[in-house]
Each structure stands twice: as structure tokens, then as C-alpha cells.
Amino acid sequence: MSYSLIRPLFFALEAERAHHLSIKLLRLMPTPAPLAPDSALAQTVAGIRFPNPVGLAAGYDKEGLVAHKMHGLGFGFAELGTLTPLPQPGNPLPRLFRLVEDRAVINRMGFNNGGQAAAAERIAKRKRPGGPVIGINIGANKDATDRIADYATGVTCMAPLADYLTVNISSPNTPGLRALQDRAALDQLLGAVMAARGANRTPIFLKVAPDLEPADVEDIAAACLDHGIDALIVSNTTISRPALHSPQAGEGGGLSGAPLHDMALHRLRDFRRLLGARLPLIGVGGIANAEQAYARIRAGASLIQLYSALVYEGPYLAKRINAGLKTLMARDGIRNISEIVGIDA
């Protein structure tokens, strides 16, 4: 069934209820066989073999309920979470808003989740050798007295279950969390995270905000190299408000979707200019079609992620983007996607 036919049914529901309904429907879907790598799109990043470069961003599957099925929709990898050490309800309702006229979303969810212990038990039951690539996004509890210790706990708990871990210090919906992007705090955090990883060699990715000054970009890039971070995800939602047209434009929280596109692309270019090919980058923010994904990869992203675009484009967007990438590669005489990473930088 075409998504255009059922989208009005989802949009008739409040945004968070529609989100939960989509999770329920996916849970009913049979778990597909492992996704075979595509010779044109597959590549190894941070020691992980990705069958294609299109991933599901964190925030959709917070609890690890359906991440193991997302390759059935065409995703080369899926990132679940954000998971915190202890359960927490998140911010008061309503906290998720569609900005239809802007093809955007504002959320102020606040790391709502059932905690790492419950998720770990669930993920362990579904983990299979040769299964889909699964990342786990970890954060700190809102009322934690020591947020750095929370991240170390997350690494200890979740690293054995993940193909990679993402340290999320860029959500705008936990007060003070983005202060961990400051150089001194970031050095302390990354030191603790890498120490907690110990002999477990699960790759560690860092996810940063788009709302950064040039000095912030320089500090983050240097800290990632100094501490041996395996990849950098650029970027999370923005607290800025470009020209918007939807009635919900004044809602507080992080803005994602189409209005984030230019800012996220600009920030990716900033990091690529500083880092070159020394650190893999993952491009996120406002990607809704193959042309935008192709441009993000040419700007320096080895992989891309999306989430908000699914609200408007439907569940099979990843398949369409992958098909479109192959068409663009054939046009340009590209044999493997890795050949164009950063070619425009």
C-alpha cells in the first residue's frame, strides 16, 4: 500500500501516538533475513561492515523494540536509544510536534526510556551472529549527580550488545547536557568513556549539535582525535529557528527535518575541513532523498542517518535513497560509494 494513502490516518493522530502505532505495526512484521551487502554501496567504517550507507537515526526506536527489523525497510544499520542508566519518563506531554508546512519536527522528549537494564535484556535476546548492524545511543539521566559516571555506566552495560556505541551529548532537551561539548568537560567525558570500554573494542561514536561556534568545532575535532573516538555523528537537532511557517514553530525543543538541512551540511563541511579523512563522519539532518544523501557523502560523510523524513516520506525511504544513490553513482562512473566520500571537501 502506498504511504500517501495511509499517511492521513497517521496524521489524524497526535504525533507521539502515531509514533507508538508505527512501532506496534513494525513489531508485527516478521524479522527479515540479514541484508546482503550491496557491492556498490557496502563499505567498512570504524571496522564495521555496513551493507549500505543509509541508517536509522536514534530517537525512533528508543527501547530497542524494532531496530533488529529495520534492515527489512532497506536500512544498512539502525541506532536505538537514547538509553539512560535508570528509567525516566521524559518531559511532560505534549512533547512531539509535526511542522507539516515545513516538513519538520520539533521534539522535547527528554530521553524518555525504560532504562539500560531492561533494554539490555531485550537486546540480548534478539542479537544474532551475522544480524543487522545495531548501534546503541547512550545518555545521562536528567537528575544524575555525576553525568560523566552515567556515560561510563552506559558503556559498561551496553558495549557488549552493540556493534557501536554513540555518546549523545547534544540533545537540547536535558538541561545542561550540551555543556559536555566544552573542551575541558569533553576531555573528562571521553577519557572516562574510553576507560570504561577497556578491553572491549566496541567502536565509540560521538554525536554533536549543529549549534556550534568555530572554536567549538575545533575543540571537538581535537578531542576526538586525542581520545581515539572512532567516528563523529554530525549532527543532532537544532535549538535555532530558521524561517518557519507552521503554527507549531514556537514550540520549545529540538528542530529536525528539512529546515535543518543546510545547517547540518555546513557543520559537516566544517568538521571535514578540520579532520580530513582521519576520522569517519556520519551525516544527519534534513536528508530526505538520494540527491541530498549523495551531497552529504560527497561533503565528507561515510554514512548518513535519517528519521524525521520518514514522517513525510514513509517507511521505505531508505530503499528509495539506496536505489537513487546507485543511479547517481552510475551516472558519475563510481564503482563503490567509498570513492566519493569527501570528494567535494
DAPE-V497899 format. One record per residue. OMEGA is omega as a letter, one per 30 degrees, with the letter a starting at -180 (none if undefined). Layout:
# DAPE-V497899
omega=OMEGA
omega=OMEGA
This chain:
# DAPE-V497899
omega=l
omega=l
omega=a
omega=l
omega=a
omega=a
omega=l
omega=l
omega=l
omega=a
omega=l
omega=l
omega=l
omega=a
omega=a
omega=l
omega=l
omega=l
omega=a
omega=l
omega=l
omega=l
omega=l
omega=a
omega=l
omega=l
omega=l
omega=a
omega=l
omega=l
omega=a
omega=l
omega=l
omega=a
omega=l
omega=l
omega=l
omega=a
omega=l
omega=a
omega=a
omega=l
omega=l
omega=l
omega=a
omega=l
omega=a
omega=l
omega=l
omega=a
omega=l
omega=a
omega=a
omega=a
omega=l
omega=a
omega=l
omega=l
omega=l
omega=a
omega=a
omega=a
omega=a
omega=a
omega=a
omega=a
omega=a
omega=l
omega=a
omega=l
omega=l
omega=l
omega=l
omega=a
omega=l
omega=l
omega=l
omega=l
omega=a
omega=a
omega=g
omega=l
omega=l
omega=a
omega=a
omega=l
omega=l
omega=a
omega=a
omega=a
omega=a
omega=l
omega=f
omega=a
omega=l
omega=a
omega=l
omega=l
omega=a
omega=a
omega=a
omega=a
omega=a
omega=l
omega=l
omega=l
omega=l
omega=a
omega=l
omega=l
omega=l
omega=l
omega=a
omega=l
omega=a
omega=a
omega=a
omega=a
omega=a
omega=l
omega=a
omega=a
omega=a
omega=a
omega=a
omega=a
omega=a
omega=l
omega=a
omega=l
omega=a
omega=l
omega=a
omega=l
omega=l
omega=a
omega=a
omega=l
omega=a
omega=l
omega=a
omega=a
omega=a
omega=l
omega=l
omega=a
omega=l
omega=l
omega=l
omega=l
omega=l
omega=l
omega=l
omega=l
omega=a
omega=a
omega=a
omega=a
omega=a
omega=a
omega=a
omega=l
omega=l
omega=l
omega=l
omega=l
omega=a
omega=l
omega=a
omega=l
omega=l
omega=a
omega=l
omega=a
omega=l
omega=a
omega=a
omega=l
omega=l
omega=l
omega=l
omega=a
omega=a
omega=l
omega=a
omega=l
omega=l
omega=a
omega=a
omega=l
omega=l
omega=a
omega=a
omega=l
omega=l
omega=l
omega=l
omega=a
omega=l
omega=a
omega=l
omega=l
omega=l
omega=l
omega=l
omega=l
omega=a
omega=a
omega=l
omega=a
omega=a
omega=l
omega=l
omega=l
omega=l
omega=a
omega=a
omega=a
omega=a
omega=l
omega=a
omega=a
omega=l
omega=l
omega=a
omega=a
omega=l
omega=l
omega=a
omega=l
omega=a
omega=l
omega=a
omega=g
omega=l
omega=l
omega=a
omega=l
omega=l
omega=l
omega=l
omega=a
omega=a
omega=a
omega=a
omega=l
omega=a
omega=a
omega=a
omega=l
omega=l
omega=l
omega=a
omega=a
omega=l
omega=a
omega=a
omega=a
omega=l
omega=a
omega=a
omega=l
omega=a
omega=l
omega=l
omega=a
omega=l
omega=l
omega=l
omega=a
omega=l
omega=l
omega=a
omega=a
omega=a
omega=a
omega=a
omega=a
omega=l
omega=l
omega=l
omega=a
omega=a
omega=l
omega=l
omega=a
omega=a
omega=l
omega=a
omega=a
omega=l
omega=l
omega=a
omega=l
omega=a
omega=l
omega=l
omega=l
omega=l
omega=a
omega=l
omega=l
omega=l
omega=l
omega=l
omega=l
omega=a
omega=a
omega=l
omega=a
omega=a
omega=a
omega=l
omega=a
omega=a
omega=l
omega=a
omega=l
omega=a
omega=l
omega=l
omega=l
omega=l
omega=l
omega=a
omega=l
omega=l
omega=l
omega=l
omega=l
omega=a
omega=l
omega=a
omega=a
omega=l
omega=a
omega=a
omega=a
omega=a
omega=a
omega=l
omega=a
omega=l
omega=a
omega=none
